[in-house]
Amino acid sequence: MQTFEPQEIKYTYSPWHTPIGTVGVGESFAVITADGFTGRYDDPANFTPETAAWVEEHLDGVTGPIAVAGVEPGQAVAITIEEVEIITKGTVVISRCEAVSPQDWWHEEDHVVHLAVEGGRIQLREDWTIPAAPLIGCLATSPARETVFSKHEGDYGGNLDVREITAGATVLLPVEIPGAGLYFGDCKAAMGDGEIVCAPEAGTRIVASARPLERPESMRAPRILIGDRLMTVVSAPSLTDAARFAFRELKLWLEHEWGLTNEESAMVMGIGAHCGIGQVSNLLHTAKCSISRLLLPPNGSSGAEQAPAPGS
């Protein structure tokens, strides 16, 4: 199995990056990621104004880009996450949380703590552990004509901080350059929806595979297949817009690929679609909208080409 190390960490997604390697269609490969602070806080004493300023400019370093053989612009790429293993301690920057607005808590970060992550649990203190739930905060394809910071997000994916991007999920992203150019990073040991304060940042070993798909005409944003659920993810200047557009993207998915009418898709989504928060801490806010496949007609035309049926 090919393993891609974070030896040349990138802090942007760019069509001008040279791929660090190429994988075949459906080939399982491993990606090692650094924590979101690129190890600058491995010693808590390193939390100084100078180091904090460096981290702010170099937040969320990613491993990549990794090319997928035969993938062409205009297609989509389906990235199946097989494993996400935490391989470092969790690093948390603690805020004083004194401001009235939680939006300002990020500017009150005060010190660093380390949390042991062992045996699938996060140790908060000697007598208190909680389950780890590793996730990939940054997963992206390369944009076509621009270079963007890895800490940003958009239709290419990026810093979505959606906790459903974890082992067992298949993430569908647009392809804008030959080979797609996959980037992985900003993983957490666990994170609640919203990312209001810092979650445990951690280095990981990810095992994944990728394959091309014909990009659906209605696909304008990342999609995720998780178990029996379909999910769309949208980033926008306001969480309100992000949630509404994520709902719209899912509705179009049901109409164009499941064959539902406008009336049917609106009706079933009114009954069973759920909107949630990815994060509200970045330049754009990220929302997600999902629905269970169990609510959809059994003879729907979508899903079979994109992911195994539930339970298979």
N, C-alpha and C positions, 0 to 999 in steps of 0.2 A: 504494500500500500504506500502510495506517495504521501509524504508528510511535508507540509509547508510551514517553515519556521518564521517567526517575526524578526528576521535579521535586518530587513530594510523596512521598518515600520513607516507607513504612509499616514499623513495627516490630511489628505485630500482624496477625493474620487476624481479621476482624470482620464480622458481618452489618450493622453500622452504618456501614461505610465507603461513601462515595458512589463509584460506579464512575468511573474516569478516562476511560472510553470504552466503546463497544460494537462488537462485531464480528459479522458475519453467519455463519451456519452454513457451514463450509468455507472461509471467507475467510482467506487468508494475511495475517498481520499481524506486525509487528516489535516487539520489546520490548527496550529498553535497560536493563541492570541495572548498578548500582554494585557494587563489590567488597563482600565481607562485612563489611568494616570501615568502610564508607561513606566511603572516602577519607581517613580520619583518619591513616593511616600513609603517605600519599603522600610525606611527608618522614620518613625513618627516625628523625630526631632528635625527632619528635613522640611517640615511644614513651616516655611518662612514666607514673608511677603514676596521675596524674589522667586522662590520655587512655585508659589501659588500663581504668580504672574506667568511663569513659563508654562505651567499646566493649563492655564486658561487659554493660552495661545496654541497649545498642542494637545488639546483634549481629544480623547477617543481615537488614539492611534489604531490603525487597522492593518491586518495582514492581507496582502494581495498586491495587484490583481491576479487572479487565477483564471486562465482562459479555458473555455470548454470547447473542445474540438468540434468543428462543423456547425457551430451556432452562428447565425447570421443576423444582421440588423433587420428589424421588422418582425422578428420572432419574439417569443417569450422564453424564459428559462425557468424550469421547475427545479428548485433546490430542495432536496429531501434531507432533513436533519436526522441523522441516525443516532448520534450520541452527543451530549454536551457534558464533559467532565471537568469539574473544578480542580485545578492543579496548583493553586496558590492559596494563601490565606485571603480572607476578604478584607478590603481596605475601605474604611468609611471616614469621610470628612464630616465632623460634627459641627452643626450650627448652634449658636446660642438661642435661636428661635425667639428672640425678644421683640422683633418688629410686629406691628399689628397685622401687616399683610404678609402672608407666607411667600409672596413673590420676592420679598426682600430678605428672606432667610438665607438665600444663597450668598448674599453679601455679608452675612454674619458668621461665615464658617470660621471656626476657632481652633480646632485641633484635629488630630488623626487618631483613630483607634484601629486595631487589627482584631479580626474575629477568626478563630480557627474554624475550618470547614472540613470535617472528617466524618466518614461513615454516613454521608448523606444528611448531615445535620450541621447547623450553624450554632456555635457556642457563644451565647450572649454574656453569660457569667458561669461560674463553676457549677451552679445548681440549675442552670437554665439553658436548654438547647431547643432549637426549632428546626423544622424540616428545611433543607435546602431545596430550591426549585430553580436550577440554572436556566438562564435565558441568554439569547444573543441580542444585545442592544443595537448593534450596527450590522446590517446585512444589506449589501448594495450591488447593483451593476453599475458599470461606468456610464456616465452621461455622454452624450454624443459630441457636444461642441463646447463644453465649459468645464472648468475645474472648480469644485466646490469643497468646502471644508468637510472633513469626515464627521464633525459634530453636527452637521446639518442633515436635513431630510427632505424628501420630495417624492416624485413619481418613480424615481430610481430606487427607492427604499431609503437606505441610510440610517440615521440615528432615530429609528422609530420607537425603540424602547417598548415594544409590545411583548408582554410576557408569554404570549402563545407561540412566539418564535423560539421553539425549544425542541428537544428530541421528540420525534413522532410527527412533526409538522412538515408540510411541503409548502414552500413559499414560491409564488409565481411573480417574477419581475420582468419588466420589459428589457429587450436587448437593443442597444443602440450602436454598438460597435462589434466587429467580428470577434467571436470568442466570449462575448458578454462582459468579461472583466469583473470577476466576483471579489468582493471584499468582506472580511469578517472581523468583528472586534466589539469592544465595549460590553463585555459579558458581565453579568451579575450572578452572585450566588443565589439571590432571590430578590424580587422587587414587587412592591404593591403597585396597583394602577395609579398613574398620575405622576410618579416620581417627584413628589413635593419636596422631599429631602433626599440626601445621598443614600443610595442602597449599596450593599457590599460589592465593590468592584473586585473582579478576580480574573486571573489568567485562566485559560481553558484549553482543553484539547477537544476539538470538534471533529466528528466524523460525518461526512456528507457525501451526496452524489448529486449530479445535475444532468438534465437532459432538455433538449429543445422542444418547444411546442409552437404550433401556429398561434400567433397572438390574436385573441378574439378581438373583433372590431370594437366591442364595447369596453375593452380593458384599458382604463386610463390611470389606474392606480394599483399598488401591490395587492395581491390576493393571497390568502392562506387557506390551506386545507388541513383541518385538525380533527382527526377521528371522524365523527359524523357531522361536523360543522363546516360551513362555508363562511369565510370572513373576508371583508374588504377593509383596507387601511388607507386613510387619507390624512395628509398633513396640510394645514391651512393657517392663515394668520390668526384666526379665532377658533376656539374649540367648537363653537356653535356651527360655524361653516364646515369644519372638518367632519363633525358628526352627521350633518345633513348630506354632505357629499358622499360620505361613506355609505349612507343609506341608499342614495341614488345609485352608486356604483353596484351595490348588491342587487338592487332592483333590476338594473340593466343586465346583470349576469343571469338572473333567473329568466328574464324574457328572451334574451338572445341565445342562450345555450341550454336552458331547460324547456324552452318552448311555452312558457307561461304567457298569458295575455297581460296587457297593462292592468286590467281589473284584477286578474288572479294574483299577480305578483304583489300589488298593493294590498290586497286583502290578506294574503298569508303573512306578509311582513308586518302588517298591523297587528296580527295575532301573535306572531312568534319571533320577530326580529329583535335583536338586542344591540343597542349602541353602548359603547364603553370608551374609557379613556386609555390611551397609550401613555402619553406624557404631556405635561403642560409647562415643561421647564426649558424648552428649546426655542429657537427663533420662530419656528412654526409649531403649532400644537397638533398632536396626532390623536385621531379617534378611530375606532374600529366598529364595524357593524357585522353581526353574524346571525346565522339561522341554522337550525338543525336540518340535515337532509331528511330526517324522519318525518318532517312536515311537508316534504315535497312529493310530487307524483312519483310513483315507483318506476315509471317508464321515462323519466327525465333523460335528456340527451347529453347532459354534462356530467363530469365527474369520472366517467369510465376511462376517458382518454388521459386524464390528468393525475389521478391517484387511485390506489386500490380501493375497492369498496370496503365499507366498515366491516371489520371482523375478518377480512381476508388475510 
